[in-house]
């Protein structure tokens, strides 16, 4: 029996489900359809296999992203998700093995699971929000997570202390069983021990024979200087502990940078819109702009500068991640018209207006001259 259902429907979760929700749903369904609880039931065995396939995909951030975009086609014959064979649409020997496995069930010496070796714990995702200052300078941050760790009572074996695990009688410890199907000798994962090759007569009371328990722990995360939105940090071995002493998965930290009150980022460059007085714009001068590098950067304002003009300070932007050099600090000038004038200031401006000839602001003079010529032409 083959089950072809959407992975999210199979695990009975929403497409936006986080890692914890996926894990909880998987454990509940895996326990419900485990072959040990449904001996001889082909439907339950097929459902159990499909549940494991779905969780194996969705627990991995990269595989999940590919599945969300392309569906199962992402993992077939070098599909667009990038998890298949080599380039040009050609399948490698691993793909051929997967094709035969889907048809004949791990025939010809084992399929994907045999190549992967012993099962490992699930990879986990953690979303961490940082400030732009943290992204600029780098920072060490402690995070708290709840994760499955090896059970200390049984040292991860799953067996009650003082007892031993036994070799599986169904597969004689090989983790697989063989059966004749027509011309082929088909090799499948042992339904009794689920490939472990061992069975537990007396399970550990603390972990229920799984060899792992949920625990809160604190991890130190080093944020390097120059990280950007979506940067991923991998903490090897800090994911879920594997079942019954198998290796743990990894923890992936996905960084999200908060919007800054002053600066905007584009690659390694920093941008800021800086208001200046209309007198500074007309006469020129200098302004001082503090940067994220805690330095004061002086910009020279040329006389007659207009709103929208950009000025650049080389090397005052963001550091480049894992490389030498920094970007630039770019300011965009906004000429501010005064709204609160003293009596004396108003008198001075009136005197200035009385002396205007139109040449002071050539753009305005030219615009109204063109309008006048247009109306004269229509007349």
Secondary structure as GFF3:
##gff-version 3
##sequence-region A 1 379
A	DSSP	alpha_helix	7	11	.	.	.	ID=ss1
A	DSSP	alpha_helix	19	33	.	.	.	ID=ss2
A	DSSP	alpha_helix	42	58	.	.	.	ID=ss3
A	DSSP	alpha_helix	61	70	.	.	.	ID=ss4
A	DSSP	three_ten_helix	71	75	.	.	.	ID=ss5
A	DSSP	three_ten_helix	87	89	.	.	.	ID=ss6
A	DSSP	alpha_helix	93	104	.	.	.	ID=ss7
A	DSSP	alpha_helix	112	116	.	.	.	ID=ss8
A	DSSP	beta_strand	124	130	.	.	.	ID=ss9
A	DSSP	alpha_helix	132	137	.	.	.	ID=ss10
A	DSSP	beta_strand	139	150	.	.	.	ID=ss11
A	DSSP	beta_strand	165	167	.	.	.	ID=ss12
A	DSSP	beta_strand	176	181	.	.	.	ID=ss13
A	DSSP	beta_strand	184	189	.	.	.	ID=ss14
A	DSSP	beta_strand	198	200	.	.	.	ID=ss15
A	DSSP	beta_strand	212	223	.	.	.	ID=ss16
A	DSSP	beta_strand	232	235	.	.	.	ID=ss17
A	DSSP	three_ten_helix	243	245	.	.	.	ID=ss18
A	DSSP	beta_strand	251	257	.	.	.	ID=ss19
A	DSSP	beta_strand	264	266	.	.	.	ID=ss20
A	DSSP	beta_strand	269	277	.	.	.	ID=ss21
A	DSSP	alpha_helix	278	283	.	.	.	ID=ss22
A	DSSP	beta_strand	285	290	.	.	.	ID=ss23
A	DSSP	beta_strand	296	301	.	.	.	ID=ss24
A	DSSP	beta_strand	310	313	.	.	.	ID=ss25
A	DSSP	beta_strand	329	336	.	.	.	ID=ss26
A	DSSP	alpha_helix	343	354	.	.	.	ID=ss27
A	DSSP	alpha_helix	362	378	.	.	.	ID=ss28
###
